[in-house]
Amino acid sequence: MTGGFKMSAGQLALLAAAGVLLGGGASAQAADLGGNCCADLEERIAELEATTARKGNRKVKLEVSGQVNEAVIFWDDSVEDNVGVYTNDASRTRFRFKGDAKIADDWKAGYLLEVGVRGANSKRFNQDNPVSVSGTDTGLDLRHSTWYIDSKKLGRVWMGLTGGASESITEINVAGTDVVAKYSDAEDLGGDLALRRPDGLYSNGTNNVVAPNGQISIRRLIRAGTGNQPGEGRRYNMVRYDTPEIFGFVGTANWGADDTWEVGLRYKGEFAGLKVAAGIAYGEANEPTNASGQVGHVVGFECATGSATTVDPKCHQVGGSISVMHEASGLYVNFGAGYLKDDRIRELVAQSNAALADEVDDQSEFWAVEAGIQQKWNSLGKTTIFGQYYNNDGGTFSSSSANFGAGIGNRIKSSELDIYSLGVMQGLDNAAMNVYALYRHVEAEATSLSGNTVQFEDVDLFMTGAIIKF
């Protein structure tokens, strides 16, 4: 078109659609449009374009999606109780940009950019900090920033910030209740609540958690820095390779974050009326210390901390899970377990107190199970009723933030955590929404390197909320 107004391909498509609709009406209606039809159409097109997500180019696809997950949480630590509104970190609020573009017949390139959003943090509040213990665990956090090259025959290579072979390997769940509370990740609900001794004081003999001084919290009995369960990985900067899917199996290997590597195998399939998903992964971390002694938690999983003049950390771990649902009845069961060995923590403790080195428990393990039923008993959507049990036997972690007070002898030698949960989740299909309620009961005990054992007061939590996806 050399004269008049010019139109993009999208505008021409809209014009063609408008022509079809107008053509379906009476010819008299078409004649009544008069000479201003084009101007009116241009105005409408401009309005539509102003409210449409734009892409930087026409070659790469863009998909925008995300979710909002907020809940009310009530807690009772046997001395104090309170209630607040929190972002549910089991599957926190987020927004995502992803897409791909075809390179050749068997090749494509793609990307994933995902940002998490936290208001008050469901796993990082405590008795005196109703939003977040550190003050830095709210707001925006980068979850994924990665590109990939994919071949149906050869597999996919990723580079950037993303999850590796161990990410979510102990949390596989075909029922989808992980958006409420993960059966194998206990820290997401009240993980930073400080545990009380039978006399009502915290583990280090104080009644103050505004300025943390080593009070033991729920997540400190799991792993002092991240709170991740043994065998579970996390997201970090890496190079990752996924094999092509072969009979439902996909293998993964990744390396990054200054010498952390992982390998894993996952399966997903349906047979004999069963829906099955499973996975297992192994990893090693050899992250060197820095001047501040903060290590481990910046990589795939966490080893003991130490100063720059002490031994470098080294850990290895294995974890896995399986989820099976009988599709006709909706009955299902999830099972996960993990093991971590801290290969150098005894050397680290020996530098401060050689007499206690042999007392160190250098292994941590956990197992967890969820069982339930998922059926569409009403027109709103599927209803899921479930119960969970979690057990963690923790080893020593050389950190001043996980002890009974000052001194190497007061650091945790071993611990046990038992958690019982009951929950219900109701789908609202027309709104892409799930509403839920969950009750959780926590029992814990710990022993110091000097032999002091404490049976902590129980903690009860109740949470109700909803997640909506877009």
DRENDO-1510 file (C-alpha; in Angstrom, 1 decimal, always signed):
<recs>
REC; n; res; u; v; w
REC; 1; MET; +0.0; +0.0; +0.0 .
REC; 2; THR; +1.6; +3.2; -1.1 .
REC; 3; GLY; -1.0; +5.7; +0.0 .
REC; 4; GLY; -3.5; +6.3; +2.8 .
REC; 5; PHE; -2.9; +4.7; +6.2 .
REC; 6; LYS; -0.5; +1.8; +6.7 .
REC; 7; MET; -1.3; -1.3; +8.8 .
REC; 8; SER; +0.8; -3.9; +10.6 .
REC; 9; ALA; +0.2; -7.6; +10.1 .
REC; 10; GLY; -1.7; -7.7; +13.4 .
REC; 11; GLN; -3.9; -4.8; +12.4 .
REC; 12; LEU; -4.7; -6.5; +9.1 .
REC; 13; ALA; -5.7; -9.7; +11.0 .
REC; 14; LEU; -8.0; -7.7; +13.2 .
REC; 15; LEU; -9.5; -5.9; +10.2 .
REC; 16; ALA; -10.1; -9.3; +8.5 .
REC; 17; ALA; -11.8; -10.6; +11.6 .
REC; 18; ALA; -13.9; -7.5; +11.7 .
REC; 19; GLY; -14.9; -8.0; +8.1 .
REC; 20; VAL; -16.0; -11.6; +8.8 .
REC; 21; LEU; -18.2; -10.4; +11.7 .
REC; 22; LEU; -19.7; -7.5; +9.7 .
REC; 23; GLY; -20.2; -9.8; +6.7 .
REC; 24; GLY; -22.4; -12.1; +8.9 .
REC; 25; GLY; -24.9; -9.3; +9.5 .
REC; 26; ALA; -27.4; -7.6; +7.1 .
REC; 27; SER; -26.0; -5.7; +4.1 .
REC; 28; ALA; -28.0; -2.7; +5.3 .
REC; 29; GLN; -26.0; -2.7; +8.5 .
REC; 30; ALA; -22.7; -2.6; +6.5 .
REC; 31; ALA; -24.0; +0.2; +4.4 .
REC; 32; ASP; -24.9; +2.2; +7.5 .
REC; 33; LEU; -21.2; +2.4; +8.6 .
REC; 34; GLY; -20.6; +5.4; +6.4 .
REC; 35; GLY; -17.3; +6.9; +5.6 .
REC; 36; ASN; -15.9; +6.9; +9.2 .
REC; 37; CYS; -15.5; +3.1; +9.4 .
REC; 38; CYS; -11.7; +3.1; +8.9 .
REC; 39; ALA; -11.1; +5.9; +11.5 .
REC; 40; ASP; -13.3; +4.0; +14.0 .
REC; 41; LEU; -11.4; +0.8; +13.3 .
REC; 42; GLU; -8.0; +2.4; +13.7 .
REC; 43; GLU; -9.0; +3.9; +17.0 .
REC; 44; ARG; -10.2; +0.4; +18.3 .
REC; 45; ILE; -7.0; -1.2; +17.1 .
REC; 46; ALA; -4.9; +1.4; +18.8 .
REC; 47; GLU; -6.8; +0.7; +22.1 .
REC; 48; LEU; -6.3; -3.0; +21.8 .
REC; 49; GLU; -2.5; -2.6; +21.1 .
REC; 50; ALA; -2.2; -0.3; +24.1 .
REC; 51; THR; -3.5; -3.0; +26.5 .
REC; 52; THR; -1.5; -5.9; +25.0 .
REC; 53; ALA; +1.8; -7.1; +26.2 .
REC; 54; ARG; +4.4; -6.3; +23.6 .
REC; 55; LYS; +7.4; -8.3; +22.5 .
REC; 56; GLY; +10.8; -6.9; +21.6 .
REC; 57; ASN; +10.8; -8.8; +18.3 .
REC; 58; ARG; +8.6; -11.2; +16.2 .
REC; 59; LYS; +11.1; -14.1; +16.3 .
REC; 60; VAL; +11.0; -15.1; +19.9 .
REC; 61; LYS; +7.8; -16.1; +21.7 .
REC; 62; LEU; +6.8; -14.4; +24.9 .
REC; 63; GLU; +4.6; -16.0; +27.6 .
REC; 64; VAL; +3.8; -14.1; +30.8 .
REC; 65; SER; +2.4; -16.0; +33.7 .
REC; 66; GLY; +2.6; -16.2; +37.5 .
REC; 67; GLN; +0.6; -16.6; +40.7 .
REC; 68; VAL; -0.3; -15.0; +44.0 .
REC; 69; ASN; -0.3; -17.1; +47.2 .
REC; 70; GLU; -1.2; -15.4; +50.5 .
REC; 71; ALA; -2.4; -16.9; +53.7 .
REC; 72; VAL; -3.3; -16.2; +57.4 .
REC; 73; ILE; -1.1; -18.1; +59.8 .
REC; 74; PHE; -1.9; -18.7; +63.5 .
REC; 75; TRP; +0.9; -20.0; +65.7 .
REC; 76; ASP; +1.3; -21.1; +69.4 .
REC; 77; ASP; +4.7; -22.0; +70.9 .
REC; 78; SER; +3.2; -23.1; +74.2 .
REC; 79; VAL; +4.1; -19.7; +75.8 .
REC; 80; GLU; +3.1; -17.1; +73.3 .
REC; 81; ASP; +0.6; -17.2; +70.4 .
REC; 82; ASN; -0.2; -14.8; +67.5 .
REC; 83; VAL; -1.6; -14.5; +64.0 .
REC; 84; GLY; -0.6; -12.7; +60.8 .
REC; 85; VAL; -0.9; -12.5; +57.0 .
REC; 86; TYR; +2.0; -14.0; +55.1 .
REC; 87; THR; +3.1; -14.9; +51.6 .
REC; 88; ASN; +3.1; -18.7; +51.6 .
REC; 89; ASP; +6.6; -19.7; +50.7 .
REC; 90; ALA; +5.7; -23.3; +49.9 .
REC; 91; SER; +4.9; -21.8; +46.5 .
REC; 92; ARG; +5.4; -18.1; +46.8 .
REC; 93; THR; +3.9; -15.3; +44.7 .
REC; 94; ARG; +5.8; -14.8; +41.5 .
REC; 95; PHE; +5.8; -13.7; +37.9 .
REC; 96; ARG; +7.4; -15.4; +35.0 .
REC; 97; PHE; +8.6; -14.6; +31.4 .
REC; 98; LYS; +9.5; -17.5; +29.1 .
REC; 99; GLY; +9.6; -18.3; +25.5 .
REC; 100; ASP; +11.6; -19.8; +22.6 .
REC; 101; ALA; +12.4; -19.5; +19.0 .
REC; 102; LYS; +13.1; -22.1; +16.3 .
REC; 103; ILE; +16.6; -22.2; +15.0 .
REC; 104; ALA; +16.3; -25.2; +12.6 .
REC; 105; ASP; +14.1; -28.3; +12.2 .
REC; 106; ASP; +15.5; -30.0; +15.4 .
REC; 107; TRP; +16.9; -27.0; +17.2 .
REC; 108; LYS; +15.4; -24.1; +19.3 .
REC; 109; ALA; +16.6; -21.6; +21.8 .
REC; 110; GLY; +14.6; -20.4; +24.8 .
REC; 111; TYR; +14.8; -18.5; +28.0 .
REC; 112; LEU; +13.2; -18.3; +31.5 .
REC; 113; LEU; +13.2; -15.3; +33.7 .
REC; 114; GLU; +11.3; -15.6; +37.0 .
REC; 115; VAL; +11.0; -13.3; +39.9 .
REC; 116; GLY; +9.6; -14.2; +43.3 .
REC; 117; VAL; +7.6; -11.8; +45.4 .
REC; 118; ARG; +7.3; -12.0; +49.2 .
REC; 119; GLY; +5.3; -9.8; +51.6 .
REC; 120; ALA; +5.6; -11.0; +55.2 .
REC; 121; ASN; +7.6; -14.2; +54.8 .
REC; 122; SER; +5.9; -17.5; +56.0 .
REC; 123; LYS; +9.2; -19.1; +56.8 .
REC; 124; ARG; +11.3; -16.2; +58.1 .
REC; 125; PHE; +9.2; -14.7; +60.8 .
REC; 126; ASN; +9.5; -15.3; +64.5 .
REC; 127; GLN; +8.0; -14.3; +67.9 .
REC; 128; ASP; +9.4; -10.8; +67.8 .
REC; 129; ASN; +9.7; -10.2; +64.1 .
REC; 130; PRO; +6.3; -10.6; +62.5 .
REC; 131; VAL; +7.5; -10.0; +58.9 .
REC; 132; SER; +11.0; -11.3; +58.5 .
REC; 133; VAL; +13.9; -12.1; +60.9 .
REC; 134; SER; +16.6; -10.6; +58.8 .
REC; 135; GLY; +14.6; -7.9; +57.1 .
REC; 136; THR; +16.0; -9.0; +53.7 .
REC; 137; ASP; +13.7; -12.0; +53.0 .
REC; 138; THR; +10.9; -9.9; +51.7 .
REC; 139; GLY; +10.3; -8.0; +48.5 .
REC; 140; LEU; +11.6; -9.3; +45.1 .
REC; 141; ASP; +14.1; -12.2; +44.7 .
REC; 142; LEU; +15.5; -13.6; +41.4 .
REC; 143; ARG; +14.5; -17.3; +41.0 .
REC; 144; HIS; +15.5; -18.0; +37.4 .
REC; 145; SER; +17.5; -16.1; +34.9 .
REC; 146; THR; +18.7; -18.6; +32.2 .
REC; 147; TRP; +18.7; -19.4; +28.5 .
REC; 148; TYR; +18.9; -22.8; +26.8 .
REC; 149; ILE; +19.5; -24.5; +23.5 .
REC; 150; ASP; +17.3; -27.5; +22.9 .
REC; 151; SER; +17.3; -30.5; +20.5 .
REC; 152; LYS; +14.7; -33.3; +20.5 .
REC; 153; LYS; +17.4; -35.8; +19.7 .
REC; 154; LEU; +20.3; -34.5; +21.8 .
REC; 155; GLY; +18.7; -32.9; +24.8 .
REC; 156; ARG; +18.9; -29.4; +26.3 .
REC; 157; VAL; +21.7; -27.3; +27.7 .
REC; 158; TRP; +21.0; -24.5; +30.2 .
REC; 159; MET; +23.2; -21.6; +31.4 .
REC; 160; GLY; +22.4; -19.2; +34.1 .
REC; 161; LEU; +20.6; -19.1; +37.4 .
REC; 162; THR; +18.3; -22.0; +37.8 .
REC; 163; GLY; +17.7; -25.3; +39.6 .
REC; 164; GLY; +19.9; -28.4; +39.1 .
REC; 165; ALA; +19.4; -32.1; +39.4 .
REC; 166; SER; +18.7; -31.9; +43.1 .
REC; 167; GLU; +16.2; -29.0; +43.0 .
REC; 168; SER; +12.8; -30.3; +44.3 .
REC; 169; ILE; +14.1; -33.9; +44.0 .
REC; 170; THR; +12.7; -34.8; +47.5 .
REC; 171; GLU; +9.4; -33.0; +46.9 .
REC; 172; ILE; +7.8; -34.8; +43.9 .
REC; 173; ASN; +4.0; -34.6; +44.2 .
REC; 174; VAL; +1.4; -35.5; +41.6 .
REC; 175; ALA; -1.5; -34.2; +43.8 .
REC; 176; GLY; -0.3; -30.6; +43.6 .
REC; 177; THR; -0.6; -30.0; +47.4 .
REC; 178; ASP; +2.9; -28.6; +47.4 .
REC; 179; VAL; +1.4; -25.2; +46.8 .
REC; 180; VAL; -0.1; -25.5; +50.3 .
REC; 181; ALA; +2.7; -27.1; +52.3 .
REC; 182; LYS; +5.4; -29.5; +51.1 .
REC; 183; TYR; +5.4; -32.8; +52.9 .
REC; 184; SER; +9.3; -32.9; +52.8 .
REC; 185; ASP; +10.2; -29.2; +53.3 .
REC; 186; ALA; +9.3; -28.3; +56.9 .
REC; 187; GLU; +10.8; -24.8; +57.0 .
REC; 188; ASP; +8.3; -23.1; +54.7 .
REC; 189; LEU; +5.7; -22.8; +57.5 .
REC; 190; GLY; +7.0; -21.0; +60.6 .
REC; 191; GLY; +10.6; -22.2; +60.1 .
REC; 192; ASP; +12.2; -19.4; +62.0 .
REC; 193; LEU; +10.0; -19.6; +65.1 .
REC; 194; ALA; +12.4; -20.0; +68.1 .
REC; 195; LEU; +11.9; -23.1; +70.1 .
REC; 196; ARG; +11.3; -22.9; +73.9 .
REC; 197; ARG; +12.8; -24.9; +76.7 .
REC; 198; PRO; +10.4; -26.4; +79.4 .
REC; 199; ASP; +11.0; -23.3; +81.5 .
REC; 200; GLY; +9.6; -21.1; +78.8 .
REC; 201; LEU; +13.0; -19.5; +77.8 .
REC; 202; TYR; +14.7; -20.0; +74.4 .
REC; 203; SER; +17.5; -22.5; +74.0 .
REC; 204; ASN; +20.2; -20.0; +75.0 .
REC; 205; GLY; +18.4; -19.0; +78.2 .
REC; 206; THR; +17.0; -15.7; +76.9 .
REC; 207; ASN; +13.5; -14.5; +76.2 .
REC; 208; ASN; +14.4; -12.2; +73.4 .
REC; 209; VAL; +14.7; -12.9; +69.7 .
REC; 210; VAL; +14.7; -9.3; +68.4 .
REC; 211; ALA; +18.5; -9.5; +68.2 .
REC; 212; PRO; +19.2; -13.2; +67.5 .
REC; 213; ASN; +21.9; -14.6; +69.8 .
REC; 214; GLY; +21.9; -18.3; +68.8 .
REC; 215; GLN; +18.3; -19.3; +69.7 .
REC; 216; ILE; +17.5; -22.6; +68.0 .
REC; 217; SER; +14.6; -22.3; +65.6 .
REC; 218; ILE; +12.7; -25.1; +63.8 .
REC; 219; ARG; +14.8; -24.7; +60.6 .
REC; 220; ARG; +18.1; -24.7; +62.5 .
REC; 221; LEU; +17.5; -28.3; +63.4 .
REC; 222; ILE; +17.2; -29.2; +59.8 .
REC; 223; ARG; +20.2; -27.2; +58.3 .
REC; 224; ALA; +21.4; -24.0; +60.0 .
REC; 225; GLY; +21.8; -21.8; +57.0 .
REC; 226; THR; +19.3; -22.7; +54.4 .
REC; 227; GLY; +16.8; -24.9; +56.3 .
REC; 228; ASN; +16.7; -27.2; +53.2 .
REC; 229; GLN; +16.2; -30.9; +54.0 .
REC; 230; PRO; +19.2; -33.2; +53.5 .
REC; 231; GLY; +19.3; -34.4; +49.9 .
REC; 232; GLU; +17.5; -31.4; +48.5 .
REC; 233; GLY; +19.2; -28.8; +46.2 .
REC; 234; ARG; +18.5; -25.3; +45.4 .
REC; 235; ARG; +18.9; -22.8; +42.6 .
REC; 236; TYR; +22.3; -21.3; +41.8 .
REC; 237; ASN; +24.4; -20.2; +38.8 .
REC; 238; MET; +25.2; -23.2; +36.7 .
REC; 239; VAL; +25.7; -25.0; +33.4 .
REC; 240; ARG; +23.1; -27.8; +33.2 .
REC; 241; TYR; +22.4; -30.6; +30.7 .
REC; 242; ASP; +19.1; -32.6; +30.4 .
REC; 243; THR; +18.9; -35.7; +28.3 .
REC; 244; PRO; +16.0; -36.3; +25.8 .
REC; 245; GLU; +13.1; -38.1; +27.3 .
REC; 246; ILE; +13.4; -41.9; +26.9 .
REC; 247; PHE; +10.4; -44.0; +28.0 .
REC; 248; GLY; +9.5; -41.3; +30.5 .
REC; 249; PHE; +13.1; -40.9; +31.9 .
REC; 250; VAL; +15.1; -37.7; +31.8 .
REC; 251; GLY; +18.7; -37.5; +33.2 .
REC; 252; THR; +20.3; -34.3; +34.4 .
REC; 253; ALA; +23.9; -33.2; +35.2 .
REC; 254; ASN; +25.0; -29.7; +36.3 .
REC; 255; TRP; +28.0; -27.8; +37.6 .
REC; 256; GLY; +28.5; -24.3; +39.0 .
REC; 257; ALA; +28.9; -21.9; +41.9 .
REC; 258; ASP; +32.6; -22.6; +42.3 .
REC; 259; ASP; +32.8; -26.4; +42.2 .
REC; 260; THR; +29.4; -27.8; +43.1 .
REC; 261; TRP; +28.1; -30.6; +40.9 .
REC; 262; GLU; +25.0; -32.8; +40.8 .
REC; 263; VAL; +23.6; -35.7; +38.7 .
REC; 264; GLY; +20.0; -37.0; +38.7 .
REC; 265; LEU; +17.4; -39.1; +37.0 .
REC; 266; ARG; +13.6; -38.4; +36.9 .
REC; 267; TYR; +10.6; -40.4; +35.7 .
REC; 268; LYS; +7.0; -39.5; +34.8 .
REC; 269; GLY; +4.4; -41.8; +33.3 .
REC; 270; GLU; +1.1; -43.5; +33.5 .
REC; 271; PHE; +0.3; -47.3; +33.5 .
REC; 272; ALA; -2.2; -49.7; +34.9 .
REC; 273; GLY; -4.4; -46.9; +36.0 .
REC; 274; LEU; -1.6; -45.2; +38.0 .
REC; 275; LYS; +0.0; -41.8; +37.6 .
REC; 276; VAL; +3.6; -42.0; +38.7 .
REC; 277; ALA; +6.4; -39.5; +39.1 .
REC; 278; ALA; +9.8; -40.2; +40.8 .
REC; 279; GLY; +13.4; -38.9; +40.9 .
REC; 280; ILE; +16.8; -39.4; +42.6 .
REC; 281; ALA; +19.9; -37.2; +42.6 .
REC; 282; TYR; +23.4; -37.1; +44.0 .
REC; 283; GLY; +25.7; -34.1; +44.5 .
REC; 284; GLU; +28.9; -32.8; +46.0 .
REC; 285; ALA; +29.8; -29.3; +47.2 .
REC; 286; ASN; +33.4; -28.0; +47.6 .
REC; 287; GLU; +32.7; -24.3; +48.0 .
REC; 288; PRO; +35.8; -22.5; +49.5 .
REC; 289; THR; +35.3; -20.2; +52.5 .
REC; 290; ASN; +35.7; -16.5; +52.2 .
REC; 291; ALA; +36.7; -13.8; +54.7 .
REC; 292; SER; +33.3; -13.8; +56.5 .
REC; 293; GLY; +33.1; -17.5; +56.7 .
REC; 294; GLN; +29.8; -17.7; +54.8 .
REC; 295; VAL; +29.8; -20.6; +52.5 .
REC; 296; GLY; +27.5; -23.5; +51.4 .
REC; 297; HIS; +24.3; -21.6; +51.4 .
REC; 298; VAL; +25.3; -19.7; +48.2 .
REC; 299; VAL; +25.6; -23.0; +46.3 .
REC; 300; GLY; +23.5; -26.1; +45.7 .
REC; 301; PHE; +23.5; -27.3; +49.3 .
REC; 302; GLU; +25.1; -26.4; +52.6 .
REC; 303; CYS; +28.3; -27.5; +54.4 .
REC; 304; ALA; +29.7; -26.4; +57.7 .
REC; 305; THR; +31.0; -22.8; +57.9 .
REC; 306; GLY; +34.4; -21.7; +58.9 .
REC; 307; SER; +36.8; -18.8; +58.6 .
REC; 308; ALA; +39.1; -18.3; +55.7 .
REC; 309; THR; +42.0; -19.8; +57.6 .
REC; 310; THR; +40.3; -23.1; +58.4 .
REC; 311; VAL; +39.6; -26.1; +56.2 .
REC; 312; ASP; +37.5; -25.7; +53.1 .
REC; 313; PRO; +34.0; -27.3; +53.4 .
REC; 314; LYS; +33.1; -30.5; +51.6 .
REC; 315; CYS; +29.8; -32.3; +51.6 .
REC; 316; HIS; +28.0; -34.9; +49.6 .
REC; 317; GLN; +24.3; -35.8; +49.6 .
REC; 318; VAL; +21.7; -38.0; +48.0 .
REC; 319; GLY; +17.9; -37.5; +47.9 .
REC; 320; GLY; +14.9; -38.7; +46.1 .
REC; 321; SER; +11.1; -39.1; +46.2 .
REC; 322; ILE; +8.2; -40.9; +44.5 .
REC; 323; SER; +4.5; -40.0; +44.1 .
REC; 324; VAL; +1.8; -42.4; +43.0 .
REC; 325; MET; -1.9; -41.8; +42.4 .
REC; 326; HIS; -4.6; -44.3; +41.5 .
REC; 327; GLU; -6.5; -42.2; +39.0 .
REC; 328; ALA; -9.9; -43.8; +39.3 .
REC; 329; SER; -10.2; -43.5; +43.1 .
REC; 330; GLY; -7.9; -40.4; +43.6 .
REC; 331; LEU; -6.0; -42.2; +46.4 .
REC; 332; TYR; -2.3; -41.2; +46.4 .
REC; 333; VAL; +0.9; -41.4; +48.4 .
REC; 334; ASN; +4.1; -39.4; +48.3 .
REC; 335; PHE; +7.4; -40.5; +49.9 .
REC; 336; GLY; +10.7; -38.6; +50.1 .
REC; 337; ALA; +14.0; -39.1; +51.8 .
REC; 338; GLY; +17.5; -37.6; +51.9 .
REC; 339; TYR; +21.0; -38.0; +53.4 .
REC; 340; LEU; +23.9; -35.5; +53.8 .
REC; 341; LYS; +27.4; -36.2; +55.1 .
REC; 342; ASP; +29.6; -33.3; +56.1 .
REC; 343; ASP; +33.1; -34.6; +55.3 .
REC; 344; ARG; +35.1; -32.0; +57.1 .
REC; 345; ILE; +33.1; -30.8; +60.1 .
REC; 346; ARG; +35.1; -32.9; +62.5 .
REC; 347; GLU; +38.3; -31.2; +61.3 .
REC; 348; LEU; +36.7; -27.9; +61.8 .
REC; 349; VAL; +35.5; -28.6; +65.3 .
REC; 350; ALA; +38.9; -30.1; +66.3 .
REC; 351; GLN; +40.6; -26.7; +65.6 .
REC; 352; SER; +38.5; -25.2; +68.4 .
REC; 353; ASN; +38.2; -28.2; +70.7 .
REC; 354; ALA; +40.0; -31.4; +69.8 .
REC; 355; ALA; +38.3; -33.3; +72.7 .
REC; 356; LEU; +34.9; -32.8; +71.1 .
REC; 357; ALA; +35.8; -33.8; +67.6 .
REC; 358; ASP; +34.9; -37.4; +68.0 .
REC; 359; GLU; +31.5; -36.5; +69.4 .
REC; 360; VAL; +30.5; -34.7; +66.2 .
REC; 361; ASP; +27.6; -36.2; +64.2 .
REC; 362; ASP; +28.6; -35.6; +60.6 .
REC; 363; GLN; +25.5; -37.0; +59.0 .
REC; 364; SER; +21.9; -35.7; +58.6 .
REC; 365; GLU; +18.9; -37.6; +57.2 .
REC; 366; PHE; +15.2; -37.2; +56.8 .
REC; 367; TRP; +12.2; -39.0; +55.5 .
REC; 368; ALA; +8.6; -37.8; +54.9 .
REC; 369; VAL; +5.3; -39.2; +53.7 .
REC; 370; GLU; +2.0; -37.7; +52.5 .
REC; 371; ALA; -1.2; -39.7; +51.8 .
REC; 372; GLY; -4.5; -38.5; +50.7 .
REC; 373; ILE; -7.4; -38.5; +48.3 .
REC; 374; GLN; -8.3; -36.2; +45.4 .
REC; 375; GLN; -11.7; -36.3; +43.8 .
REC; 376; LYS; -14.2; -33.9; +42.1 .
REC; 377; TRP; -17.0; -34.1; +44.6 .
REC; 378; ASN; -18.5; -30.8; +43.6 .
REC; 379; SER; -18.8; -28.6; +40.6 .
REC; 380; LEU; -16.2; -26.1; +41.8 .
REC; 381; GLY; -13.3; -28.3; +41.2 .
REC; 382; LYS; -11.2; -31.1; +42.8 .
REC; 383; THR; -11.1; -31.5; +46.5 .
REC; 384; THR; -7.9; -32.9; +48.1 .
REC; 385; ILE; -7.8; -34.2; +51.7 .
REC; 386; PHE; -4.3; -35.2; +52.9 .
REC; 387; GLY; -2.1; -35.9; +55.9 .
REC; 388; GLN; +1.7; -35.6; +56.3 .
REC; 389; TYR; +4.5; -36.9; +58.5 .
REC; 390; TYR; +8.1; -35.5; +58.6 .
REC; 391; ASN; +11.1; -36.8; +60.5 .
REC; 392; ASN; +14.5; -35.2; +60.5 .
REC; 393; ASP; +17.6; -36.5; +62.4 .
REC; 394; GLY; +20.1; -33.6; +62.2 .
REC; 395; GLY; +23.8; -33.7; +62.6 .
REC; 396; THR; +26.3; -31.1; +63.9 .
REC; 397; PHE; +26.5; -27.7; +62.2 .
REC; 398; SER; +29.4; -25.5; +63.1 .
REC; 399; SER; +27.6; -22.2; +63.3 .
REC; 400; SER; +27.1; -19.7; +66.1 .
REC; 401; SER; +23.5; -19.3; +65.0 .
REC; 402; ALA; +22.6; -22.9; +65.8 .
REC; 403; ASN; +23.6; -23.6; +69.4 .
REC; 404; PHE; +22.6; -23.4; +73.1 .
REC; 405; GLY; +24.7; -20.3; +73.7 .
REC; 406; ALA; +28.3; -19.3; +73.4 .
REC; 407; GLY; +31.1; -21.9; +73.1 .
REC; 408; ILE; +31.9; -24.8; +70.9 .
REC; 409; GLY; +30.6; -27.3; +73.5 .
REC; 410; ASN; +27.1; -25.8; +73.2 .
REC; 411; ARG; +26.8; -26.3; +69.5 .
REC; 412; ILE; +24.3; -28.9; +68.4 .
REC; 413; LYS; +25.6; -32.4; +68.3 .
REC; 414; SER; +22.4; -34.1; +67.1 .
REC; 415; SER; +18.7; -33.3; +66.9 .
REC; 416; GLU; +15.3; -34.8; +66.0 .
REC; 417; LEU; +12.3; -33.1; +64.5 .
REC; 418; ASP; +8.9; -34.7; +64.2 .
REC; 419; ILE; +6.1; -32.9; +62.3 .
REC; 420; TYR; +2.4; -33.9; +61.8 .
REC; 421; SER; +0.1; -32.1; +59.4 .
REC; 422; LEU; -3.5; -32.4; +58.2 .
REC; 423; GLY; -4.8; -30.3; +55.3 .
REC; 424; VAL; -7.6; -29.8; +52.7 .
REC; 425; MET; -7.4; -28.0; +49.3 .
REC; 426; GLN; -10.4; -27.1; +47.2 .
REC; 427; GLY; -10.0; -26.2; +43.5 .
REC; 428; LEU; -12.0; -23.3; +42.0 .
REC; 429; ASP; -11.6; -24.2; +38.3 .
REC; 430; ASN; -13.3; -21.1; +36.9 .
REC; 431; ALA; -10.9; -18.9; +38.7 .
REC; 432; ALA; -7.7; -21.0; +38.3 .
REC; 433; MET; -7.6; -20.9; +42.1 .
REC; 434; ASN; -7.1; -23.2; +45.0 .
REC; 435; VAL; -8.3; -22.4; +48.6 .
REC; 436; TYR; -6.8; -24.4; +51.5 .
REC; 437; ALA; -6.4; -24.9; +55.2 .
REC; 438; LEU; -3.7; -26.8; +57.1 .
REC; 439; TYR; -2.9; -27.7; +60.7 .
REC; 440; ARG; +0.7; -28.6; +61.7 .
REC; 441; HIS; +2.1; -29.9; +65.0 .
REC; 442; VAL; +5.9; -29.7; +65.7 .
REC; 443; GLU; +7.9; -31.7; +68.2 .
REC; 444; ALA; +11.7; -31.2; +68.6 .
REC; 445; GLU; +14.7; -32.1; +70.8 .
REC; 446; ALA; +18.4; -31.4; +70.5 .
REC; 447; THR; +21.7; -32.5; +72.2 .
REC; 448; SER; +24.8; -30.3; +72.5 .
REC; 449; LEU; +28.4; -31.5; +72.0 .
REC; 450; SER; +28.8; -31.2; +75.8 .
REC; 451; GLY; +25.9; -33.7; +76.3 .
REC; 452; ASN; +23.1; -31.3; +77.3 .
REC; 453; THR; +19.7; -32.6; +75.9 .
REC; 454; VAL; +16.6; -30.4; +75.7 .
REC; 455; GLN; +13.1; -31.5; +74.8 .
REC; 456; PHE; +11.6; -28.4; +73.4 .
REC; 457; GLU; +8.0; -27.2; +73.9 .
REC; 458; ASP; +5.7; -28.2; +71.1 .
REC; 459; VAL; +4.6; -25.7; +68.4 .
REC; 460; ASP; +1.2; -25.6; +66.7 .
REC; 461; LEU; +0.4; -23.8; +63.5 .
REC; 462; PHE; -2.8; -23.3; +61.5 .
REC; 463; MET; -2.8; -21.7; +58.0 .
REC; 464; THR; -5.6; -20.9; +55.6 .
REC; 465; GLY; -5.4; -19.0; +52.3 .
REC; 466; ALA; -5.5; -19.3; +48.6 .
REC; 467; ILE; -3.4; -19.4; +45.5 .
REC; 468; ILE; -4.5; -17.9; +42.2 .
REC; 469; LYS; -2.6; -18.4; +38.9 .
REC; 470; PHE; -2.5; -16.1; +35.9 .
</recs>
